[in-house]
């Protein structure tokens, strides 16, 4: 299993209160963000045991979901739902993206 699997779980735990804050303003955005975060972890796990092109496709989906999670944070901040996002959380998200990108290119 990739080490970023554990990082993705930590990301979910760290962003749980952020998603709850977003949900007070925009339930749909919070729901979309939850699905995207779950997709990161689930596709990393599935990709870790897949072979060939399936592995790369699953990691590509996980990367897309990581980018979607970042976009959800950007949208929430832009609408004023969030004051800020912890830099460590953004760093973890960046690390996940970097590893997944290296695996799909």
C-alpha positions in Angstrom: 0.0 0.0 0.0 1.3 3.5 -0.8 2.2 5.7 2.1 -0.2 8.4 0.8 -3.0 6.1 1.7 -2.4 6.9 5.4 -2.0 10.6 4.4 -5.3 10.5 2.6 -7.0 9.2 5.8 -5.3 11.9 7.8 -6.6 14.4 5.3 -10.2 13.2 5.8 -9.8 13.5 9.6 -8.3 17.0 9.3 -10.9 18.3 6.9 -13.9 16.8 8.8 -14.6 20.1 10.7 -14.0 22.1 7.5 -16.7 20.1 5.7 -19.0 20.6 8.6 -18.5 24.4 8.4 -19.1 24.3 4.6 -22.3 22.3 5.1 -23.8 25.1 7.2 -23.6 27.3 4.1 -23.8 24.8 1.2 -24.9 21.2 1.7 -24.2 20.3 -1.9 -20.7 21.5 -1.9 -20.0 19.7 1.4 -21.4 16.5 0.0 -19.3 16.8 -3.2 -16.2 17.4 -1.1 -16.9 14.3 1.1 -17.3 12.2 -2.0 -14.1 13.5 -3.5 -12.1 12.9 -0.3 -13.5 9.4 0.0 -12.7 8.8 -3.7 -9.0 9.7 -3.1 -8.6 7.0 -0.4 -10.7 4.3 -2.1 -9.0 4.6 -5.4 -5.5 4.6 -3.9 -6.4 1.4 -2.0 -7.9 -0.2 -5.1 -5.1 0.9 -7.3 -2.5 -0.6 -4.9 -3.8 -4.1 -5.7 -4.6 -3.6 -9.4 -2.4 -4.5 -12.3 -1.4 -2.8 -15.5 -3.6 -0.1 -17.0 -6.2 -0.6 -14.3 -3.7 0.6 -11.7 -2.9 3.7 -13.6 -6.6 4.5 -14.3 -7.4 4.2 -10.6 -4.5 6.4 -9.6 -5.7 8.9 -12.2 -9.2 9.0 -10.7 -7.6 9.5 -7.2 -5.6 12.4 -8.6 -8.7 14.0 -10.1 -10.5 13.6 -6.8 -7.6 15.2 -5.0 -7.7 18.1 -7.4 -11.5 18.3 -6.9 -11.1 18.4 -3.1 -8.7 21.4 -3.5 -11.2 23.1 -5.8 -13.9 22.6 -3.2 -11.7 24.3 -0.7 -11.0 27.1 -3.1 -14.7 27.6 -3.9 -15.7 27.5 -0.2 -13.0 30.2 0.5 -14.1 32.3 -2.4 -17.7 32.3 -1.3 -16.6 33.3 2.2 -17.6 30.0 3.9 -14.0 29.6 5.2 -11.6 32.1 6.7 -8.6 29.9 5.9 -7.4 26.3 5.5 -4.6 25.0 7.6 -1.3 25.0 5.6 -0.5 21.5 6.8 -3.7 20.2 5.3 -2.9 21.9 2.0 0.7 20.4 2.2 -0.8 16.9 2.7 -3.1 17.4 -0.3 -0.2 18.7 -2.4 1.9 15.6 -1.4 -0.9 13.3 -2.4 -1.2 15.0 -5.8 2.5 14.9 -6.4 2.8 11.2 -5.7 -0.2 10.3 -7.8 0.9 12.6 -10.6 4.3 10.8 -10.6 2.5 7.5 -10.9 0.3 8.4 -13.8 2.7 10.2 -16.0 
